Amino acid sequence: MAGPSSPLTTHVLNTAMGVPGSNMAVSLYRQDPSTAVWNLITTGTTNEDGRCPGLITRNMFTSGMYKMHFETAQYWESMGETCFYPYVEIVFTINDPSQKFHIPLILSRFSYSTYRGS
């Protein structure tokens, strides 16, 4: 994984239990504009605070379409629960990679939401 000053961050919040979404597998992809193929950049796991630091370096962070993939079924199963969405994929476009982007995932067993933070 990249260093701690990643221009792209995420934070998983389990609103059903009121806790951070810790130990959730996260993958980051970038789409090849010429082939529309998703290329894996990195994988990681959220920490105790529900964050996954160091997703990408500033040098690797370029304009384009990205996708964050969250393994929600594994997360809920680790707590003895089931869920409706086995995974969540958030697709977003970066037009100005000099900015900082924060992509939170707010979830329960039967719903999720996200927004562009900073």
N, CA, C and O atoms as CSV, one atom per row, in Angstrom:
chain,resi,resn,atom,element,x,y,z
A,1,MET,N,N,0.822,-1.192,0.000
A,1,MET,CA,C,0.000,0.000,0.000
A,1,MET,C,C,0.868,1.258,0.000
A,1,MET,O,O,2.043,1.225,0.364
A,2,ALA,N,N,0.275,2.331,-0.405
A,2,ALA,CA,C,0.959,3.618,-0.466
A,2,ALA,C,C,1.163,4.174,0.937
A,2,ALA,O,O,0.665,3.618,1.915
A,3,GLY,N,N,1.889,5.257,1.022
A,3,GLY,CA,C,2.159,5.893,2.306
A,3,GLY,C,C,0.937,6.564,2.890
A,3,GLY,O,O,-0.130,6.555,2.277
A,4,PRO,N,N,1.080,7.149,4.078
A,4,PRO,CA,C,-0.062,7.705,4.802
A,4,PRO,C,C,-0.668,8.964,4.199
A,4,PRO,O,O,-1.760,9.356,4.611
A,5,SER,N,N,-0.006,9.620,3.235
A,5,SER,CA,C,-0.528,10.871,2.697
A,5,SER,C,C,-1.303,10.655,1.399
A,5,SER,O,O,-1.181,11.442,0.461
A,6,SER,N,N,-2.082,9.608,1.348
A,6,SER,CA,C,-2.852,9.298,0.149
A,6,SER,C,C,-3.836,10.417,-0.177
A,6,SER,O,O,-4.494,10.940,0.723
A,7,PRO,N,N,-3.946,10.793,-1.459
A,7,PRO,CA,C,-4.920,11.810,-1.854
A,7,PRO,C,C,-6.350,11.260,-1.892
A,7,PRO,O,O,-7.305,12.012,-2.087
A,8,LEU,N,N,-6.486,9.948,-1.707
A,8,LEU,CA,C,-7.791,9.288,-1.714
A,8,LEU,C,C,-7.929,8.494,-0.428
A,8,LEU,O,O,-7.103,7.633,-0.127
A,9,THR,N,N,-8.982,8.791,0.331
A,9,THR,CA,C,-9.212,8.091,1.589
A,9,THR,C,C,-10.634,7.562,1.644
A,9,THR,O,O,-11.505,8.000,0.893
A,10,THR,N,N,-10.856,6.617,2.544
A,10,THR,CA,C,-12.191,6.077,2.771
A,10,THR,C,C,-12.386,5.833,4.255
A,10,THR,O,O,-11.425,5.770,5.021
A,11,HIS,N,N,-13.639,5.699,4.647
A,11,HIS,CA,C,-14.001,5.450,6.041
A,11,HIS,C,C,-15.310,4.668,6.018
A,11,HIS,O,O,-16.308,5.149,5.482
A,12,VAL,N,N,-15.314,3.473,6.590
A,12,VAL,CA,C,-16.518,2.646,6.632
A,12,VAL,C,C,-17.156,2.795,8.005
A,12,VAL,O,O,-16.502,2.627,9.034
A,13,LEU,N,N,-18.455,3.116,7.999
A,13,LEU,CA,C,-19.206,3.284,9.244
A,13,LEU,C,C,-20.394,2.329,9.254
A,13,LEU,O,O,-21.228,2.346,8.349
A,14,ASN,N,N,-20.457,1.500,10.283
A,14,ASN,CA,C,-21.548,0.550,10.468
A,14,ASN,C,C,-22.622,1.260,11.294
A,14,ASN,O,O,-22.529,1.327,12.520
A,15,THR,N,N,-23.636,1.787,10.616
A,15,THR,CA,C,-24.669,2.546,11.327
A,15,THR,C,C,-25.653,1.639,12.057
A,15,THR,O,O,-26.357,2.099,12.955
A,16,ALA,N,N,-25.718,0.371,11.694
A,16,ALA,CA,C,-26.608,-0.566,12.388
A,16,ALA,C,C,-26.155,-0.777,13.826
A,16,ALA,O,O,-26.979,-0.958,14.723
A,17,MET,N,N,-24.842,-0.752,14.041
A,17,MET,CA,C,-24.292,-0.997,15.370
A,17,MET,C,C,-23.644,0.243,15.978
A,17,MET,O,O,-23.257,0.243,17.147
A,18,GLY,N,N,-23.531,1.303,15.169
A,18,GLY,CA,C,-22.921,2.531,15.674
A,18,GLY,C,C,-21.427,2.416,15.905
A,18,GLY,O,O,-20.890,2.995,16.849
A,19,VAL,N,N,-20.755,1.664,15.036
A,19,VAL,CA,C,-19.311,1.445,15.190
A,19,VAL,C,C,-18.616,1.599,13.839
A,19,VAL,O,O,-19.272,1.552,12.798
A,20,PRO,N,N,-17.292,1.784,13.846
A,20,PRO,CA,C,-16.550,1.779,12.584
A,20,PRO,C,C,-16.619,0.393,11.941
A,20,PRO,O,O,-16.725,-0.617,12.636
A,21,GLY,N,N,-16.559,0.357,10.629
A,21,GLY,CA,C,-16.539,-0.910,9.896
A,21,GLY,C,C,-15.117,-1.429,9.785
A,21,GLY,O,O,-14.470,-1.260,8.752
A,22,SER,N,N,-14.629,-2.059,10.842
A,22,SER,CA,C,-13.241,-2.526,10.863
A,22,SER,C,C,-13.107,-3.910,10.236
A,22,SER,O,O,-14.061,-4.686,10.186
A,23,ASN,N,N,-11.910,-4.195,9.764
A,23,ASN,CA,C,-11.561,-5.494,9.159
A,23,ASN,C,C,-12.374,-5.823,7.916
A,23,ASN,O,O,-12.728,-6.981,7.692
A,24,MET,N,N,-12.670,-4.816,7.110
A,24,MET,CA,C,-13.368,-5.035,5.845
A,24,MET,C,C,-12.356,-4.945,4.699
A,24,MET,O,O,-11.569,-4.001,4.635
A,25,ALA,N,N,-12.380,-5.925,3.801
A,25,ALA,CA,C,-11.487,-5.919,2.643
A,25,ALA,C,C,-11.933,-4.842,1.652
A,25,ALA,O,O,-13.119,-4.711,1.348
A,26,VAL,N,N,-10.959,-4.075,1.154
A,26,VAL,CA,C,-11.199,-2.989,0.203
A,26,VAL,C,C,-10.227,-3.143,-0.957
A,26,VAL,O,O,-9.046,-3.419,-0.751
A,27,SER,N,N,-10.724,-2.965,-2.172
A,27,SER,CA,C,-9.869,-2.984,-3.366
A,27,SER,C,C,-10.099,-1.695,-4.143
A,27,SER,O,O,-11.224,-1.203,-4.226
A,28,LEU,N,N,-9.032,-1.157,-4.706
A,28,LEU,CA,C,-9.112,0.056,-5.515
A,28,LEU,C,C,-8.696,-0.280,-6.945
A,28,LEU,O,O,-7.657,-0.901,-7.173
A,29,TYR,N,N,-9.525,0.142,-7.907
A,29,TYR,CA,C,-9.284,-0.101,-9.327
A,29,TYR,C,C,-9.317,1.220,-10.086
A,29,TYR,O,O,-9.952,2.183,-9.656
A,30,ARG,N,N,-8.619,1.250,-11.229
A,30,ARG,CA,C,-8.724,2.366,-12.164
A,30,ARG,C,C,-9.090,1.778,-13.522
A,30,ARG,O,O,-8.551,0.747,-13.924
A,31,GLN,N,N,-10.004,2.432,-14.223
A,31,GLN,CA,C,-10.438,1.938,-15.528
A,31,GLN,C,C,-9.491,2.420,-16.621
A,31,GLN,O,O,-9.147,3.601,-16.687
A,32,ASP,N,N,-9.079,1.496,-17.471
A,32,ASP,CA,C,-8.269,1.847,-18.644
A,32,ASP,C,C,-9.206,2.522,-19.641
A,32,ASP,O,O,-10.156,1.888,-20.101
A,33,PRO,N,N,-8.973,3.786,-19.990
A,33,PRO,CA,C,-9.902,4.504,-20.869
A,33,PRO,C,C,-9.969,3.943,-22.292
A,33,PRO,O,O,-10.964,4.145,-22.988
A,34,SER,N,N,-8.940,3.253,-22.722
A,34,SER,CA,C,-8.951,2.733,-24.092
A,34,SER,C,C,-9.639,1.378,-24.219
A,34,SER,O,O,-10.136,1.030,-25.290
A,35,THR,N,N,-9.670,0.607,-23.118
A,35,THR,CA,C,-10.277,-0.734,-23.181
A,35,THR,C,C,-11.483,-0.901,-22.267
A,35,THR,O,O,-12.216,-1.883,-22.388
A,36,ALA,N,N,-11.698,0.034,-21.364
A,36,ALA,CA,C,-12.756,-0.025,-20.345
A,36,ALA,C,C,-12.547,-1.173,-19.359
A,36,ALA,O,O,-13.484,-1.567,-18.665
A,37,VAL,N,N,-11.341,-1.707,-19.289
A,37,VAL,CA,C,-11.009,-2.775,-18.347
A,37,VAL,C,C,-10.609,-2.147,-17.012
A,37,VAL,O,O,-9.885,-1.152,-16.972
A,38,TRP,N,N,-11.095,-2.748,-15.913
A,38,TRP,CA,C,-10.732,-2.290,-14.573
A,38,TRP,C,C,-9.413,-2.938,-14.168
A,38,TRP,O,O,-9.299,-4.164,-14.169
A,39,ASN,N,N,-8.419,-2.130,-13.823
A,39,ASN,CA,C,-7.110,-2.615,-13.397
A,39,ASN,C,C,-6.952,-2.413,-11.894
A,39,ASN,O,O,-7.135,-1.308,-11.385
A,40,LEU,N,N,-6.615,-3.475,-11.198
A,40,LEU,CA,C,-6.427,-3.413,-9.755
A,40,LEU,C,C,-5.204,-2.573,-9.426
A,40,LEU,O,O,-4.125,-2.790,-9.976
A,41,ILE,N,N,-5.378,-1.614,-8.525
A,41,ILE,CA,C,-4.271,-0.772,-8.066
A,41,ILE,C,C,-3.733,-1.305,-6.751
A,41,ILE,O,O,-2.523,-1.467,-6.589
A,42,THR,N,N,-4.636,-1.579,-5.804
A,42,THR,CA,C,-4.215,-2.044,-4.482
A,42,THR,C,C,-5.374,-2.703,-3.754
A,42,THR,O,O,-6.538,-2.538,-4.119
A,43,THR,N,N,-5.032,-3.444,-2.729
A,43,THR,CA,C,-6.028,-4.012,-1.821
A,43,THR,C,C,-5.612,-3.681,-0.399
A,43,THR,O,O,-4.441,-3.414,-0.126
A,44,GLY,N,N,-6.567,-3.700,0.489
A,44,GLY,CA,C,-6.276,-3.438,1.888
A,44,GLY,C,C,-7.429,-3.871,2.760
A,44,GLY,O,O,-8.411,-4.440,2.283
A,45,THR,N,N,-7.301,-3.595,4.036
A,45,THR,CA,C,-8.327,-3.930,5.025
A,45,THR,C,C,-8.508,-2.728,5.932
A,45,THR,O,O,-7.528,-2.108,6.345
A,46,THR,N,N,-9.743,-2.394,6.242
A,46,THR,CA,C,-9.981,-1.252,7.126
A,46,THR,C,C,-9.429,-1.546,8.521
A,46,THR,O,O,-9.457,-2.681,8.998
A,47,ASN,N,N,-8.933,-0.499,9.151
A,47,ASN,CA,C,-8.367,-0.633,10.491
A,47,ASN,C,C,-9.472,-0.540,11.563
A,47,ASN,O,O,-10.658,-0.536,11.232
A,48,GLU,N,N,-9.085,-0.467,12.817
A,48,GLU,CA,C,-10.048,-0.427,13.925
A,48,GLU,C,C,-10.979,0.773,13.851
A,48,GLU,O,O,-12.089,0.736,14.381
A,49,ASP,N,N,-10.529,1.837,13.194
A,49,ASP,CA,C,-11.331,3.049,13.048
A,49,ASP,C,C,-12.164,3.026,11.763
A,49,ASP,O,O,-12.851,4.001,11.457
A,50,GLY,N,N,-12.111,1.918,11.006
A,50,GLY,CA,C,-12.869,1.809,9.765
A,50,GLY,C,C,-12.216,2.500,8.576
A,50,GLY,O,O,-12.850,2.687,7.538
A,51,ARG,N,N,-10.963,2.876,8.725
A,51,ARG,CA,C,-10.248,3.576,7.651
A,51,ARG,C,C,-9.244,2.638,6.984
A,51,ARG,O,O,-8.787,1.661,7.579
A,52,CYS,N,N,-8.919,2.958,5.752
A,52,CYS,CA,C,-7.946,2.169,4.987
A,52,CYS,C,C,-6.901,3.136,4.449
A,52,CYS,O,O,-6.973,3.557,3.295
A,53,PRO,N,N,-5.926,3.487,5.288
A,53,PRO,CA,C,-4.955,4.510,4.878
A,53,PRO,C,C,-4.018,4.017,3.786
A,53,PRO,O,O,-3.794,2.816,3.633
A,54,GLY,N,N,-3.480,4.956,3.040
A,54,GLY,CA,C,-2.463,4.658,2.045
A,54,GLY,C,C,-2.963,3.931,0.815
A,54,GLY,O,O,-2.287,3.033,0.313
A,55,LEU,N,N,-4.134,4.300,0.320
A,55,LEU,CA,C,-4.687,3.605,-0.843
A,55,LEU,C,C,-3.884,3.820,-2.117
A,55,LEU,O,O,-3.718,2.894,-2.910
A,56,ILE,N,N,-3.384,5.036,-2.317
A,56,ILE,CA,C,-2.685,5.351,-3.563
A,56,ILE,C,C,-1.744,6.534,-3.313
A,56,ILE,O,O,-2.044,7.421,-2.514
A,57,THR,N,N,-0.619,6.533,-3.999
A,57,THR,CA,C,0.315,7.651,-3.863
A,57,THR,C,C,-0.142,8.815,-4.728
A,57,THR,O,O,-0.921,8.636,-5.664
A,58,ARG,N,N,0.338,9.986,-4.415
A,58,ARG,CA,C,0.031,11.185,-5.213
A,58,ARG,C,C,0.502,10.982,-6.660
A,58,ARG,O,O,-0.190,11.392,-7.592
A,59,ASN,N,N,1.661,10.361,-6.858
A,59,ASN,CA,C,2.200,10.146,-8.213
A,59,ASN,C,C,1.332,9.202,-9.033
A,59,ASN,O,O,1.210,9.384,-10.244
A,60,MET,N,N,0.729,8.204,-8.410
A,60,MET,CA,C,-0.105,7.242,-9.134
A,60,MET,C,C,-1.524,7.747,-9.343
A,60,MET,O,O,-2.260,7.198,-10.162
A,61,PHE,N,N,-1.917,8.784,-8.615
A,61,PHE,CA,C,-3.283,9.303,-8.644
A,61,PHE,C,C,-3.431,10.256,-9.824
A,61,PHE,O,O,-3.008,11.409,-9.751
A,62,THR,N,N,-4.032,9.776,-10.908
A,62,THR,CA,C,-4.199,10.553,-12.128
A,62,THR,C,C,-5.682,10.727,-12.439
A,62,THR,O,O,-6.529,10.070,-11.833
A,63,SER,N,N,-5.983,11.582,-13.350
A,63,SER,CA,C,-7.373,11.756,-13.791
A,63,SER,C,C,-7.884,10.439,-14.360
A,63,SER,O,O,-7.129,9.670,-14.956
A,64,GLY,N,N,-9.179,10.191,-14.166
A,64,GLY,CA,C,-9.769,8.987,-14.720
A,64,GLY,C,C,-10.904,8.461,-13.868
A,64,GLY,O,O,-11.340,9.107,-12.916
A,65,MET,N,N,-11.377,7.273,-14.226
A,65,MET,CA,C,-12.475,6.636,-13.517
A,65,MET,C,C,-11.910,5.574,-12.573
A,65,MET,O,O,-11.082,4.750,-12.962
A,66,TYR,N,N,-12.377,5.615,-11.331
A,66,TYR,CA,C,-11.916,4.707,-10.282
A,66,TYR,C,C,-13.106,3.935,-9.715
A,66,TYR,O,O,-14.266,4.321,-9.864
A,67,LYS,N,N,-12.761,2.822,-9.054
A,67,LYS,CA,C,-13.786,2.005,-8.390
A,67,LYS,C,C,-13.212,1.486,-7.086
A,67,LYS,O,O,-12.113,0.932,-7.049
A,68,MET,N,N,-13.979,1.675,-6.008
A,68,MET,CA,C,-13.634,1.063,-4.724
A,68,MET,C,C,-14.608,-0.084,-4.501
A,68,MET,O,O,-15.823,0.088,-4.599
A,69,HIS,N,N,-14.055,-1.263,-4.200
A,69,HIS,CA,C,-14.844,-2.476,-3.990
A,69,HIS,C,C,-14.718,-2.866,-2.519
A,69,HIS,O,O,-13.611,-3.064,-2.018
A,70,PHE,N,N,-15.850,-2.976,-1.833
A,70,PHE,CA,C,-15.899,-3.317,-0.414
A,70,PHE,C,C,-16.554,-4.693,-0.256
A,70,PHE,O,O,-17.641,-4.925,-0.786
A,71,GLU,N,N,-15.903,-5.598,0.463
A,71,GLU,CA,C,-16.414,-6.958,0.688
A,71,GLU,C,C,-17.338,-6.965,1.906
A,71,GLU,O,O,-16.931,-7.334,3.007
A,72,THR,N,N,-18.585,-6.551,1.690
A,72,THR,CA,C,-19.521,-6.405,2.806
A,72,THR,C,C,-20.038,-7.741,3.332
A,72,THR,O,O,-20.267,-7.865,4.535
A,73,ALA,N,N,-20.230,-8.744,2.476
A,73,ALA,CA,C,-20.731,-10.042,2.955
A,73,ALA,C,C,-19.750,-10.661,3.944
A,73,ALA,O,O,-20.158,-11.145,5.000
A,74,GLN,N,N,-18.472,-10.651,3.615
A,74,GLN,CA,C,-17.457,-11.198,4.520
A,74,GLN,C,C,-17.447,-10.446,5.849
A,74,GLN,O,O,-17.294,-11.044,6.914
A,75,TYR,N,N,-17.612,-9.139,5.769
A,75,TYR,CA,C,-17.646,-8.307,6.981
A,75,TYR,C,C,-18.787,-8.729,7.892
A,75,TYR,O,O,-18.579,-8.976,9.080
A,76,TRP,N,N,-20.000,-8.811,7.335
A,76,TRP,CA,C,-21.156,-9.176,8.160
A,76,TRP,C,C,-21.065,-10.617,8.647
A,76,TRP,O,O,-21.419,-10.911,9.789
A,77,GLU,N,N,-20.593,-11.517,7.787
A,77,GLU,CA,C,-20.450,-12.920,8.193
A,77,GLU,C,C,-19.481,-13.071,9.354
A,77,GLU,O,O,-19.668,-13.943,10.203
A,78,SER,N,N,-18.449,-12.238,9.407
A,78,SER,CA,C,-17.479,-12.306,10.511
A,78,SER,C,C,-18.118,-11.960,11.851
A,78,SER,O,O,-17.562,-12.265,12.907
A,79,MET,N,N,-19.289,-11.321,11.807
A,79,MET,CA,C,-20.026,-10.979,13.033
A,79,MET,C,C,-21.250,-11.879,13.219
A,79,MET,O,O,-22.099,-11.621,14.073
A,80,GLY,N,N,-21.328,-12.941,12.407
A,80,GLY,CA,C,-22.445,-13.870,12.529
A,80,GLY,C,C,-23.742,-13.346,11.942
A,80,GLY,O,O,-24.824,-13.796,12.319
A,81,GLU,N,N,-23.640,-12.403,11.028
A,81,GLU,CA,C,-24.817,-11.781,10.415
A,81,GLU,C,C,-24.844,-12.056,8.914
A,81,GLU,O,O,-23.834,-12.431,8.319
A,82,THR,N,N,-26.002,-11.865,8.320
A,82,THR,CA,C,-26.128,-11.899,6.865
A,82,THR,C,C,-26.428,-10.480,6.386
A,82,THR,O,O,-26.745,-9.594,7.180
A,83,CYS,N,N,-26.321,-10.283,5.069
A,83,CYS,CA,C,-26.625,-8.962,4.530
A,83,CYS,C,C,-27.253,-9.115,3.156
A,83,CYS,O,O,-27.164,-10.174,2.535
A,84,PHE,N,N,-27.880,-8.059,2.691
A,84,PHE,CA,C,-28.542,-8.054,1.395
A,84,PHE,C,C,-27.559,-7.819,0.252
A,84,PHE,O,O,-27.695,-8.410,-0.819
A,85,TYR,N,N,-26.569,-6.954,0.480
A,85,TYR,CA,C,-25.584,-6.606,-0.541
A,85,TYR,C,C,-24.276,-7.352,-0.256
A,85,TYR,O,O,-23.608,-7.038,0.729
A,86,PRO,N,N,-23.889,-8.331,-1.085
A,86,PRO,CA,C,-22.676,-9.099,-0.813
A,86,PRO,C,C,-21.390,-8.279,-0.981
A,86,PRO,O,O,-20.356,-8.608,-0.400
A,87,TYR,N,N,-21.463,-7.238,-1.761
A,87,TYR,CA,C,-20.350,-6.307,-1.894
A,87,TYR,C,C,-20.917,-4.961,-2.329
A,87,TYR,O,O,-22.048,-4.869,-2.807
A,88,VAL,N,N,-20.113,-3.927,-2.153
A,88,VAL,CA,C,-20.490,-2.581,-2.598
A,88,VAL,C,C,-19.362,-2.083,-3.489
A,88,VAL,O,O,-18.188,-2.192,-3.137
A,89,GLU,N,N,-19.724,-1.537,-4.640
A,89,GLU,CA,C,-18.758,-0.904,-5.514
A,89,GLU,C,C,-19.156,0.547,-5.729
A,89,GLU,O,O,-20.277,0.852,-6.137
A,90,ILE,N,N,-18.225,1.419,-5.449
A,90,ILE,CA,C,-18.441,2.850,-5.632
A,90,ILE,C,C,-17.547,3.295,-6.780
A,90,ILE,O,O,-16.322,3.219,-6.692
A,91,VAL,N,N,-18.168,3.758,-7.854
A,91,VAL,CA,C,-17.447,4.207,-9.045
A,91,VAL,C,C,-17.496,5.732,-9.085
A,91,VAL,O,O,-18.556,6.331,-8.898
A,92,PHE,N,N,-16.356,6.351,-9.327
A,92,PHE,CA,C,-16.292,7.811,-9.326
A,92,PHE,C,C,-15.237,8.286,-10.314
A,92,PHE,O,O,-14.330,7.540,-10.683
A,93,THR,N,N,-15.369,9.533,-10.733
A,93,THR,CA,C,-14.464,10.128,-11.705
A,93,THR,C,C,-13.604,11.193,-11.033
A,93,THR,O,O,-14.107,12.042,-10.297
A,94,ILE,N,N,-12.319,11.135,-11.294
A,94,ILE,CA,C,-11.379,12.140,-10.804
A,94,ILE,C,C,-10.987,13.019,-11.983
A,94,ILE,O,O,-10.365,12.551,-12.936
A,95,ASN,N,N,-11.352,14.289,-11.916
A,95,ASN,CA,C,-10.986,15.253,-12.952
A,95,ASN,C,C,-9.778,16.085,-12.555
A,95,ASN,O,O,-9.008,16.518,-13.413
A,96,ASP,N,N,-9.611,16.312,-11.248
A,96,ASP,CA,C,-8.505,17.129,-10.756
A,96,ASP,C,C,-7.773,16.351,-9.662
A,96,ASP,O,O,-8.127,16.462,-8.488
A,97,PRO,N,N,-6.755,15.562,-10.031
A,97,PRO,CA,C,-6.062,14.736,-9.045
A,97,PRO,C,C,-5.224,15.523,-8.040
A,97,PRO,O,O,-4.648,14.928,-7.129
A,98,SER,N,N,-5.142,16.837,-8.183
A,98,SER,CA,C,-4.404,17.633,-7.198
A,98,SER,C,C,-5.235,17.839,-5.922
A,98,SER,O,O,-4.701,18.238,-4.887
A,99,GLN,N,N,-6.538,17.565,-6.004
A,99,GLN,CA,C,-7.406,17.691,-4.831
A,99,GLN,C,C,-7.323,16.439,-3.970
A,99,GLN,O,O,-6.806,15.409,-4.401
A,100,LYS,N,N,-7.836,16.541,-2.751
A,100,LYS,CA,C,-7.959,15.396,-1.855
A,100,LYS,C,C,-9.405,14.923,-1.922
A,100,LYS,O,O,-10.329,15.736,-1.943
A,101,PHE,N,N,-9.601,13.601,-1.956
A,101,PHE,CA,C,-10.935,13.014,-2.057
A,101,PHE,C,C,-11.143,12.018,-0.928
A,101,PHE,O,O,-10.281,11.182,-0.655
A,102,HIS,N,N,-12.294,12.115,-0.278
A,102,HIS,CA,C,-12.669,11.193,0.793
A,102,HIS,C,C,-13.978,10.532,0.381
A,102,HIS,O,O,-14.970,11.216,0.132
A,103,ILE,N,N,-13.982,9.189,0.307
A,103,ILE,CA,C,-15.150,8.431,-0.132
A,103,ILE,C,C,-15.605,7.539,1.023
A,103,ILE,O,O,-15.127,6.411,1.144
A,104,PRO,N,N,-16.511,8.015,1.869
A,104,PRO,CA,C,-16.991,7.184,2.970
A,104,PRO,C,C,-18.054,6.183,2.501
A,104,PRO,O,O,-18.753,6.408,1.513
A,105,LEU,N,N,-18.154,5.082,3.236
A,105,LEU,CA,C,-19.216,4.103,3.026
A,105,LEU,C,C,-19.962,3.963,4.342
A,105,LEU,O,O,-19.401,3.553,5.358
A,106,ILE,N,N,-21.223,4.310,4.299
A,106,ILE,CA,C,-22.090,4.227,5.480
A,106,ILE,C,C,-23.030,3.064,5.226
A,106,ILE,O,O,-23.775,3.071,4.246
A,107,LEU,N,N,-23.002,2.045,6.116
A,107,LEU,CA,C,-23.791,0.867,5.785
A,107,LEU,C,C,-24.455,0.220,6.983
A,107,LEU,O,O,-24.049,0.379,8.135
A,108,SER,N,N,-25.497,-0.517,6.643
A,108,SER,CA,C,-26.148,-1.452,7.556
A,108,SER,C,C,-26.287,-2.752,6.767
A,108,SER,O,O,-25.802,-2.843,5.639
A,109,ARG,N,N,-26.936,-3.743,7.337
A,109,ARG,CA,C,-27.074,-5.024,6.640
A,109,ARG,C,C,-27.937,-4.923,5.383
A,109,ARG,O,O,-27.812,-5.754,4.484
A,110,PHE,N,N,-28.816,-3.910,5.308
A,110,PHE,CA,C,-29.768,-3.823,4.208
A,110,PHE,C,C,-29.711,-2.508,3.440
A,110,PHE,O,O,-30.582,-2.245,2.611
A,111,SER,N,N,-28.708,-1.682,3.698
A,111,SER,CA,C,-28.608,-0.415,2.967
A,111,SER,C,C,-27.175,0.101,3.026
A,111,SER,O,O,-26.373,-0.319,3.860
A,112,TYR,N,N,-26.880,1.031,2.108
A,112,TYR,CA,C,-25.607,1.733,2.164
A,112,TYR,C,C,-25.767,3.089,1.477
A,112,TYR,O,O,-26.688,3.315,0.693
A,113,SER,N,N,-24.828,3.982,1.806
A,113,SER,CA,C,-24.824,5.320,1.239
A,113,SER,C,C,-23.380,5.784,1.168
A,113,SER,O,O,-22.511,5.275,1.876
A,114,THR,N,N,-23.141,6.753,0.308
A,114,THR,CA,C,-21.812,7.330,0.187
A,114,THR,C,C,-21.950,8.779,-0.276
A,114,THR,O,O,-23.031,9.212,-0.676
A,115,TYR,N,N,-20.863,9.510,-0.220
A,115,TYR,CA,C,-20.815,10.872,-0.713
A,115,TYR,C,C,-19.372,11.239,-0.947
A,115,TYR,O,O,-18.473,10.520,-0.513
A,116,ARG,N,N,-19.133,12.342,-1.623
A,116,ARG,CA,C,-17.770,12.828,-1.825
A,116,ARG,C,C,-17.430,13.793,-0.691
A,116,ARG,O,O,-18.007,14.875,-0.576
A,117,GLY,N,N,-16.502,13.382,0.123
A,117,GLY,CA,C,-15.997,14.241,1.184
A,117,GLY,C,C,-14.688,14.873,0.726
A,117,GLY,O,O,-14.328,14.796,-0.449
A,118,SER,N,N,-13.981,15.497,1.665
A,118,SER,CA,C,-12.714,16.110,1.307
A,118,SER,C,C,-11.651,15.772,2.347
A,118,SER,O,O,-10.505,16.202,2.220
